[in-house]
Amino acid sequence: RLRRLAERTGVADRVRLLGAVDPAAMPALIGSADLVLCTPVYEPFGIVPLEAMACGVPVVATDVGGHRDSVADGITGRLVPPQDPEAVAAAVRELLTDDALRRRYGSAGRARVLTHYTWRRVADGVERVHRQVLAGHAQQKEVA
């Protein structure tokens, strides 16, 4: 289906579908990109932008769900309205024509991941939420 779409839109000569990629090869593959696009209409987690940013690659993502947390608009990449191909195209065009901006977004993205999204930081956040829930539950028991 994707191959037919590429042919129908006249870009088949510039599209290479890789199929399954070994996870060990993903950092090099992502790191070789000029930018990463993540444009779903719904995204609860926003993991792909984090993977791209960890590789120092700027991101163009839809302004939905987890992308709102992972992508800092105008700092690590661009957030665009969902289902707005013109906005995606404008953001991509801006980044592909400005090497310095791509490098700045890529560096800021990597720093953001290393500051906010390490396994330790995520585990600490989950523990904090669990403690808050348990404390609230204990208070409810005392009131009852």
C-alpha positions as CSV (number, residue, x, y, z in Angstrom):
1,R,0.0,0.0,0.0
2,L,2.8,2.4,0.9
3,R,4.7,1.5,-2.3
4,R,1.6,2.2,-4.4
5,L,1.0,5.5,-2.6
6,A,4.6,6.5,-3.3
7,E,4.2,5.6,-6.9
8,R,0.9,7.5,-7.2
9,T,2.4,10.6,-5.7
10,G,5.5,10.6,-7.8
11,V,8.1,10.0,-5.1
12,A,8.7,6.2,-5.4
13,D,12.2,6.9,-6.7
14,R,13.0,8.6,-3.4
15,V,11.3,6.2,-1.0
16,R,13.0,3.1,0.5
17,L,10.8,0.9,2.7
18,L,13.1,-1.0,5.1
19,G,10.6,-3.3,6.7
20,A,11.6,-4.6,10.2
21,V,14.8,-3.0,11.5
22,D,17.0,-4.6,14.2
23,P,16.6,-2.5,17.3
24,A,20.4,-2.4,17.7
25,A,20.5,-0.7,14.3
26,M,17.9,1.9,15.1
27,P,20.1,4.6,16.7
28,A,22.4,4.8,13.7
29,L,19.4,4.8,11.3
30,I,17.6,7.5,13.2
31,G,20.8,9.5,13.7
32,S,21.4,9.5,9.9
33,A,18.2,11.4,9.3
34,D,18.0,15.1,8.8
35,L,14.8,15.2,10.8
36,V,12.1,12.8,12.1
37,L,8.4,13.3,11.4
38,C,5.8,12.0,13.8
39,T,2.4,13.1,12.5
40,P,-0.4,10.9,14.0
41,V,-3.7,12.3,15.0
42,Y,-3.5,10.5,18.3
43,E,-0.4,9.6,20.3
44,P,-0.5,8.8,24.0
45,F,3.2,8.5,24.7
46,G,5.4,10.3,22.2
47,I,8.3,7.7,22.3
48,V,9.5,8.2,18.7
49,P,10.2,11.9,19.2
50,L,12.2,10.9,22.3
51,E,14.2,8.3,20.4
52,A,15.0,10.9,17.6
53,M,16.0,13.5,20.1
54,A,18.2,11.1,22.0
55,C,20.0,10.7,18.6
56,G,20.3,14.4,18.3
57,V,17.8,14.6,15.5
58,P,15.2,17.4,15.4
59,V,11.5,16.5,15.3
60,V,8.4,17.7,13.5
61,A,5.4,16.2,15.4
62,T,1.7,16.8,15.7
63,D,0.5,18.8,18.7
64,V,-1.2,15.8,20.3
65,G,-0.9,13.6,23.4
66,G,2.6,12.7,24.5
67,H,4.2,14.8,21.8
68,R,3.1,17.9,23.8
69,D,5.4,16.6,26.7
70,S,8.3,15.3,24.7
71,V,8.8,17.9,22.0
72,A,9.5,21.5,23.1
73,D,8.1,23.5,20.2
74,G,10.7,25.9,18.9
75,I,13.4,24.4,21.0
76,T,13.8,20.7,20.1
77,G,11.6,20.7,17.0
78,R,8.2,21.9,15.9
79,L,4.7,20.9,16.9
80,V,2.1,21.3,14.2
81,P,-1.7,21.0,14.2
82,P,-2.9,17.4,13.5
83,Q,-4.2,16.8,10.0
84,D,-2.6,19.9,8.6
85,P,-0.2,18.8,5.8
86,E,0.5,22.4,4.9
87,A,1.8,23.1,8.5
88,V,3.9,19.9,8.3
89,A,5.4,20.9,4.9
90,A,6.2,24.4,6.2
91,A,7.9,23.1,9.3
92,V,9.9,20.5,7.2
93,R,10.8,23.2,4.7
94,E,12.0,25.5,7.4
95,L,14.2,22.8,9.0
96,L,15.6,21.4,5.8
97,T,16.8,24.8,4.6
98,D,18.4,25.8,7.9
99,D,21.3,23.6,8.9
100,A,22.1,25.7,12.0
101,L,18.5,25.5,13.2
102,R,18.5,21.7,12.8
103,R,21.7,21.4,14.7
104,R,20.4,23.7,17.5
105,Y,17.1,21.7,17.8
106,G,19.1,18.4,17.7
107,S,21.4,19.4,20.5
108,A,18.6,20.8,22.6
109,G,16.6,17.6,22.0
110,R,19.4,15.4,23.2
111,A,19.9,17.6,26.2
112,R,16.2,17.4,27.0
113,V,16.2,13.6,26.8
114,L,19.2,13.3,29.0
115,T,17.7,15.7,31.5
116,H,14.1,14.6,31.7
117,Y,13.8,11.1,30.2
118,T,16.5,8.8,31.6
119,W,15.2,5.6,33.1
120,R,16.1,6.8,36.5
121,R,14.2,10.0,36.1
122,V,11.1,8.2,34.7
123,A,11.2,5.6,37.5
124,D,11.5,8.4,40.1
125,G,8.4,10.1,38.5
126,V,6.4,6.9,38.6
127,E,7.4,6.3,42.2
128,R,6.3,9.8,43.1
129,V,2.9,9.4,41.5
130,H,2.4,6.0,43.3
131,R,3.3,7.6,46.6
132,Q,0.8,10.4,46.0
133,V,-1.9,8.0,45.1
134,L,-1.2,5.9,48.2
135,A,-1.2,9.0,50.4
136,G,-4.6,10.1,49.0
137,H,-5.9,6.6,49.5
138,A,-4.7,6.6,53.1
139,Q,-6.4,10.0,53.7
140,Q,-9.7,8.7,52.3
141,K,-9.6,5.7,54.7
142,E,-9.0,8.0,57.7
143,V,-12.0,10.2,56.7
144,A,-14.2,7.2,56.3
